[in-house]
Amino acid sequence: MQILDGQTAQPIPGYTWEDAEPISGDHVHAEPRWREREDASALVGRPIRLEFALTEAEIFAIRMECDPYVAAM
């Protein structure tokens, strides 16, 4: 998972594809991780966009413990 700036849609350093640790296998609960970061807590209060790359996979749900901001498109 890559995290983008919520306003510019540019990748946030430290949360890019290159930084992301791959997740594979069947999971009921899988937390994304990045090389230098255990979680996205440094981004609390900042509008973000999540970008996923899937290969032969499906996402059934996403749970985030925060107040979501839904931007008009």
Summary of the structure (lengths in Angstrom):
residues: 73
radius of gyration: 12.5
end to end distance: 21.1
largest distance: 34.1
contacts: 111
relative contact order: 0.27
helix: 4%
strand: 16%
